[in-house]
Amino acid sequence: MTVLEDAENYISGTAPKAICDDCLALKLRITPRQHANQKSRELAGRAQFDRRKGDCSVCGHTKLVIRRKQAKNG
């Protein structure tokens, strides 16, 4: 699996919780951390992901986070 696929799977698996790049890098053992940032930005370009300032569900800090959007019912 690629780093992008790993990030997508992790974020999707924890939906609707949000995660910051630092915590994503730690959880997936991505080095350098900037690589996690790059993949988060890439995923944010997809309609099913949302990247904005918010609270990270892992570290609790308010910073840029990414989450998978929940499907709308109806």
C-alpha positions in Angstrom: 0.0 0.0 0.0 1.1 3.5 -0.7 1.3 6.2 2.0 -1.7 7.9 0.4 -3.7 4.7 0.7 -2.6 4.2 4.3 -3.6 7.8 5.2 -7.0 7.4 3.4 -7.7 4.1 5.1 -6.8 5.4 8.6 -8.8 8.7 8.2 -11.7 6.8 6.8 -11.6 4.2 9.6 -11.7 6.9 12.3 -14.5 8.9 10.6 -16.0 11.3 11.6 -13.1 12.1 13.9 -10.5 14.6 12.7 -6.7 14.2 12.9 -3.8 16.6 12.5 -0.8 16.0 10.3 1.5 15.5 13.3 -0.7 12.8 14.8 -1.3 11.2 11.4 2.5 11.0 10.9 2.9 9.4 14.3 0.1 6.9 13.9 1.3 5.8 10.5 5.0 6.2 11.2 5.4 8.6 8.3 8.7 10.4 8.0 9.3 13.2 7.5 6.2 14.7 8.9 5.8 16.9 5.9 5.0 13.8 3.9 1.8 13.4 6.0 1.0 17.1 5.3 1.4 16.5 1.6 -0.9 13.5 1.7 -3.5 15.3 3.8 -3.6 18.1 1.3 -3.9 15.6 -1.5 -6.9 13.9 0.2 -8.5 17.3 0.9 -8.8 17.8 -2.8 -11.3 14.9 -2.9 -15.0 15.6 -2.2 -15.3 13.0 0.6 -12.6 14.7 2.8 -12.6 17.9 4.7 -9.5 19.8 5.9 -9.8 22.8 8.1 -8.8 24.3 11.4 -10.3 22.2 14.2 -9.6 20.0 17.2 -7.5 16.9 16.6 -9.1 13.8 18.1 -5.7 12.4 19.1 -3.7 15.3 20.7 -6.6 17.7 21.3 -4.8 20.7 19.9 -6.6 23.1 17.6 -4.9 23.2 14.3 -5.4 22.1 10.7 -7.1 18.7 10.7 -8.5 16.3 8.2 -11.5 14.1 8.4 -13.7 12.0 6.2 -17.1 13.5 5.6 -20.1 11.4 6.6 -22.4 10.4 3.9 -25.6 12.4 3.8 -28.8 10.5 4.3 -31.8 10.9 2.0 
